């Protein structure tokens, strides 16, 4: 969205956006309205015990909780969550999750105190070995023709209503083999945006099993690990990948592609899933 359109926006604001008076040169004595993305502490509370606090956008939090639970290996299927409530508390929001007894016992055995921030990765992990959690190697069932990626990149902004107004969110979208975007989510935190997408995908039809994930950010090891834990075979990132992300992707058979721009990509691992038309 252009600056002019942002300044003259008159439709109801989407959830997660607030209006704020700002000043822009050369007329800094006169305030004008602009839009900011909300960032609030969100605690995931399992069976009454707080497990993690992340800074996030206050929307699609049920999907975030499902995706986080899957990508962290807390559950294997969404059906292992028996109930969920989003509750306003004095300093933010709590997502109160009721786990099956078996899954809650497993969580207590390996529970960690994780104090999250936007973009948080390692903070709070009690042992560095927890970073390299074992992941079952992915099968090679997916292919993607790179000629369709440009279409997805052109429409990635469509899943960012907050970002269109504020310029302040990351997006994660599910791209079908045709290049069409089946759906996507945004958040001030890139990991949270991906968790929301993974939570959404877990509840969708088999159509969502075909294709690839596309994120608007760089690809860190945690992004790769989350995707692989949820069975995603191909991950496209608009920005770069880190060395550890490439190492994890290679080990778990994930096809990792970075620097996705119209007409060009950088393929880091397992290129055999990708089709390049001559």
C-alpha positions in Angstrom: 0.0 0.0 0.0 1.4 3.4 -0.9 2.0 6.1 1.7 -0.8 8.2 0.3 -3.3 5.3 0.6 -2.1 4.5 4.1 -2.6 8.1 5.2 -6.1 8.3 3.7 -7.3 4.8 4.8 -10.9 5.0 5.9 -12.0 1.4 6.2 -12.3 -0.4 9.6 -8.8 -1.3 10.8 -7.9 -5.0 10.8 -7.2 -6.6 14.1 -3.7 -6.0 15.2 -3.4 -2.4 13.9 -3.7 0.8 15.9 -3.8 4.4 14.7 -1.0 6.7 15.9 -0.3 10.4 15.3 3.2 10.9 13.8 5.2 13.7 12.3 6.9 13.8 8.9 9.2 16.5 7.6 9.0 19.2 6.5 5.8 19.9 8.5 6.9 18.3 11.8 4.7 20.7 13.9 1.5 19.1 12.4 0.7 15.6 13.4 -0.8 13.2 10.8 -2.4 9.8 11.4 -0.4 6.6 10.6 -0.8 3.0 11.5 1.3 0.8 13.8 1.3 -3.0 14.2 0.4 -4.2 17.7 3.0 -6.2 19.6 1.9 -7.9 22.8 3.2 -10.6 25.1 1.4 -13.9 24.4 1.8 -16.8 26.9 1.1 -20.3 25.9 -0.2 -22.1 29.0 -0.5 -25.9 28.9 -2.8 -27.5 31.5 -2.3 -24.5 33.8 1.5 -24.3 33.4 3.0 -21.4 31.4 5.5 -22.8 28.9 6.6 -19.9 26.7 6.0 -16.2 26.3 6.4 -14.7 22.8 5.9 -11.2 21.5 3.3 -11.5 18.8 0.4 -9.9 16.9 -2.8 -10.4 18.8 -4.6 -12.3 16.0 -4.9 -15.9 14.9 -3.6 -17.0 18.3 -5.4 -20.3 18.2 -3.5 -21.2 15.0 -0.3 -20.0 16.6 -0.8 -22.3 19.5 -1.5 -25.3 17.3 1.4 -24.6 15.0 3.8 -24.0 17.9 2.7 -27.2 19.6 3.2 -29.2 16.4 6.5 -27.6 15.4 8.0 -28.0 18.9 6.9 -31.6 19.1 4.6 -31.1 22.0 1.8 -32.8 20.1 1.7 -34.9 17.0 -1.9 -34.2 15.9 -4.2 -31.2 16.6 -6.7 -33.7 18.1 -4.4 -34.0 21.1 -5.5 -30.5 22.1 -8.8 -31.0 23.9 -9.6 -27.3 24.4 -8.3 -23.8 24.0 -9.2 -20.3 25.3 -7.6 -16.9 24.6 -7.8 -14.8 27.8 -6.8 -11.2 28.4 -4.5 -10.8 31.4 -3.0 -7.7 33.0 0.1 -7.6 30.9 -1.0 -9.3 27.7 -2.8 -12.4 26.5 -2.8 -16.0 27.5 -3.6 -18.9 25.3 -4.9 -21.6 27.7 -4.4 -25.0 26.2 -5.8 -28.3 27.5 -3.5 -31.1 26.4 -4.2 -34.9 26.6 -2.7 -36.4 29.7 -0.1 -38.3 27.8 1.2 -35.3 25.9 1.2 -33.1 29.1 3.3 -35.7 30.9 5.7 -35.7 28.0 5.8 -31.9 28.1 6.6 -31.8 31.8 9.5 -34.2 31.3 11.3 -31.9 28.9 9.8 -28.6 29.9 12.0 -25.6 29.5 11.7 -22.0 30.7 11.6 -20.0 27.4 11.4 -16.2 27.7 10.6 -15.2 24.2 11.2 -12.1 22.2 10.3 -11.2 18.6 12.6 -13.4 16.5 13.6 -15.4 19.6 15.5 -18.6 18.9 17.7 -20.1 21.6 16.8 -17.9 24.6 15.6 -20.1 27.5 16.7 -23.4 26.1 18.3 -25.2 29.1 20.7 -27.3 27.0 22.2 -26.5 23.7 21.6 -30.0 22.6 17.9 -29.1 22.5 18.6 -26.9 19.4 19.4 -30.0 17.3 16.3 -32.0 18.2 16.0 -35.2 16.2 13.7 -34.9 13.1 12.6 -37.8 11.1 14.0 -37.3 7.6 11.4 -36.1 5.2 10.2 -38.2 2.2 10.6 -37.0 -1.4 7.0 -36.7 -2.4 6.8 -33.1 -3.5 8.0 -31.2 -6.6 7.6 -27.6 -7.5 8.1 -25.9 -10.9 10.1 -22.7 -10.2 8.3 -20.9 -13.1 5.3 -20.6 -10.8 7.2 -19.0 -7.9 7.0 -15.5 -9.3 3.2 -15.5 -9.2 3.3 -16.4 -5.5 5.9 -13.7 -4.7 3.6 -11.1 -6.4 0.7 -12.0 -4.1 2.6 -12.6 -0.8 1.6 -9.1 0.3 -2.1 -10.1 -0.1 -1.9 -12.1 3.2 -0.6 -9.1 5.1 -3.4 -6.6 5.9 -1.5 -5.4 8.9 1.7 -5.2 6.9 0.0 -3.2 4.1 -0.9 -0.5 6.6 2.1 -0.6 8.9 5.0 -2.1 6.9 5.8 -4.0 10.1 5.0 -7.7 9.7 6.4 -10.9 8.3 4.3 -13.3 6.3 4.2 -17.0 5.8 2.0 -18.5 3.0 1.2 -21.9 1.6 1.9 -22.0 -2.1 0.2 -24.6 -4.2 2.0 -26.3 -7.1 0.2 -23.9 -9.5 1.8 -20.9 -7.8 -1.5 -19.8 -6.2 -1.4 -18.9 -2.6 -3.9 -21.1 -0.7 -3.7 -19.0 2.4 -1.2 -17.2 4.7 -0.7 -15.4 8.0 1.3 -12.5 9.3 2.9 -11.5 12.5 5.5 -9.1 13.9 7.6 -12.2 14.6 8.7 -14.4 11.7 8.6 -17.6 13.7 5.1 -16.8 15.0 3.9 -16.1 11.4 5.2 -19.6 10.4 3.7 -21.3 13.4 0.3 -19.7 12.5 0.7 -21.1 8.9 1.6 -24.5 10.2 -1.3 -24.5 12.6 -3.6 -23.5 9.7 -2.2 -26.2 7.4 -2.8 -28.9 10.0 -6.5 -28.3 9.9 -6.9 -27.9 6.2 -7.8 -30.4 3.4 -5.4 -32.6 1.6 -4.9 -29.8 -1.0 -2.6 -28.1 1.6 -0.4 -31.2 1.6 0.8 -30.3 -1.9 3.1 -27.4 -2.4 5.6 -25.4 -0.4 5.9 -22.8 2.4 7.0 -19.3 1.5 8.2 -16.8 4.2 9.0 -13.1 3.8 12.0 -13.3 6.0 15.4 -15.0 6.2 15.5 -18.7 6.9 17.0 -19.5 10.3 17.6 -23.0 11.6 14.5 -22.7 13.7 12.3 -21.9 10.6 13.7 -25.0 8.9 13.2 -27.1 12.0 9.6 -26.0 12.5 8.8 -26.7 8.8 10.4 -30.1 8.8 8.7 -31.1 12.1 5.4 -30.4 10.4 6.2 -32.4 7.2 6.9 -29.4 4.9 9.3 -30.6 2.2 10.1 -27.3 0.5 10.7 -23.9 2.1 11.1 -20.7 0.1 12.5 -17.6 1.8 12.6 -14.1 0.4 15.9 -13.4 2.2 19.0 -15.5 3.0 19.6 -18.7 4.9 22.1 -19.2 7.7 24.7 -21.9 7.9 22.9 -23.8 10.6 19.6 -23.6 8.6 21.4 -25.2 5.6 22.9 -27.8 7.8 19.6 -28.8 9.4 17.8 -28.7 6.0 20.4 -31.0 4.5 20.2 -33.4 7.4 16.3 -33.7 7.4 15.9 -33.8 3.6 14.2 -30.4 3.3 14.6 -28.4 0.1 15.7 -24.9 1.2 15.6 -22.0 -1.2 16.6 -18.4 -0.4 16.8 -15.0 -2.0 13.5 -15.6 -3.8 13.0 -12.7 -6.1 11.3 -12.5 -9.5 13.3 -14.6 -11.9 16.0 -15.8 -9.5 16.5 -18.0 -6.5 19.4 -19.5 -4.5 18.9 -23.3 -3.9 20.8 -24.5 -0.8 19.7 -28.1 -0.4 18.0 -31.0 -2.2 17.4 -29.3 -5.6 15.9 -32.6 -7.0 12.4 -31.5 -5.9 12.6 -28.4 -8.1 11.7 -28.2 -11.8 13.4 -25.7 -14.0 11.8 -25.2 -17.4 14.3 -24.3 -20.1 
